């Protein structure tokens, strides 16, 4: 990607190039030195690349485990909130799922927000790793998600993988 600036001169606007960077648009298989998250995290050896691969693998497993745990927490929090329902329509109708809303409770909403924020942060880190277009990093995330689903998918009470 070419970075340019436009400056004004007596004859009109002049475009000058200040820096040149390239953005990878296809999957890369021949380069082990792919920068990940910062300029200081760029594996330069096979061992560094394998270490980065395992980091991404375990990060994906962690993301799937956290998603499963969040689904279990949601069931627990729903049971807690069922004891404190707020009726819509003034309670005139028979209470049903459509006319009940959950109360706002600090003991439920604060941990939910913190856990969902952490889960989303991990998901964004995995997305950035995939966006490096490095095939090894891509498969580390996929294999990590597969193993995480294999281990933790059965314990989640609802599908929380998105």
N, C-alpha and C positions, 0 to 999 in steps of 0.2 A: 504494500500500500504506500503510495507516494504522499508525503506530507508537504503541503505548499502554503505559502503566504502570499497575500496580494498587497502590494504597496502602490502608492500613487507617485507618479513622476510628472514632469511637465507635459509629456506626450500622452498621458493617460495611465490607466492601471497596468501594472507590471506584475506578472506571477513569477515568483522565484521558489525553487525547491530548497527546503531546509533540511529534510531528513528523509531517509528511505528505509522502510521496513517491509517485510513480506509476511503475509498471513497465509498459513497452510490451509488449502481448500480441499485437499484429498487426504485419505488416510495414509500415514507415513509408516513404513516398515523398516527402512534402512538406517534410521538415525536413532541411536540410543540416548543421545543428549537432548532430551526434550525438557524444556523448562516447565516446572510445575509449581504454581502458586507464587513464586518469587524468583528473582534472578539468582538467588543463592541456592535454590533447590533445582539443580540441573545435574542429573546423574552423568558422570563422565566415564564410568567403568561399568562392566557387566554386573559386578556386585552391587553398585549403587542403583542400577536399573532394577535388579531383582528386589532389592530392599524397597524401592518405591512401588513396585508391583504389589508386594505383600502389604504395604501400608494401605494402598487403595483397595485391595481385596478385603482386609479387615475393616476398613472404613465402610465398605458396602455391606458387610455382614452386620456391623454395628447399626447401620441405618435400618436394615430390615428388622433386626431385633427390637430396636426402639419403636418402629412402626407397630410391631405386634404387641409390645407392652402398652403402647398408647391405646390400642383397641381394647385391651383388657381394662385399662384405667377408665376408658369411656363407659364401659358397662358398669363398673363400680360407681363412678360418679353419677350415672343415670339412676342407679338404685338409691344413692344418697339423696339426690334431688327429688326422687319420687315421694320421699317422706315430707317434702316441703313444696307441694305443687301450688301453682298460681292458676286459677281458673279464668279462662277467657269467656266472654259473654255473661259475666256476672254469676257463673255457675248455674245458669238456668237449665242448660242441657245436661244430660248424663255425662260425667267426665269421660273423655276419650283421649286418644292420642292427639287428635286435631285441636282440642280446646284446652290442652295443658301446655304450659311453657315451663322451662326450668328457671328456678330462682337464681339470682346472681349471688354466689357465695365465695368469699375470699379463699376458703379452704379448698375449693374445687377449681375456681377459675385461675388462680395464681399458678398452681403447679401445672395446670393444663397449658397455660400460655408459655411457661418456661420450657416445658418438654416439647411442645410443638415448635417453638423457636429453635431449640437445639436440633430437633429432627430436620427442620427446614434448612438450617445452616449446613448440616452434613449433606443433605441432598444437593445444595448449591455447590459445595466443594466437589462432590462427585461429578456434577454437571461440568464444572470447569475442567476437571481431569479428562472427561470424554471430549471436550471441545479442543483439547490439544491436538486432536486427530492422530494420536499415537495409538496404533493397533494394540500394543501390549497393555497400555493403560485402559483402553476400551474393554478389552477382555478381562482385565483385573476387576473392573466394576461389574461386568456381567456375571462372571463366575462367582464373585462375592455375593451378589444379589441372589444367585441360584442357591448357593450353599446356605445363605441366611434364610431363604424361603424354605429350603429343605428342613432346616433345624427349627425355625421359629414360626413357620406358616401355620402349623397345626395348632399352636397355642393361642393364636389370635382369634377372638370371637367374631370379628368382622373384618372384611377386606379393607386394609388401611394402607395399601401399597402405592397410592397415588399422592 
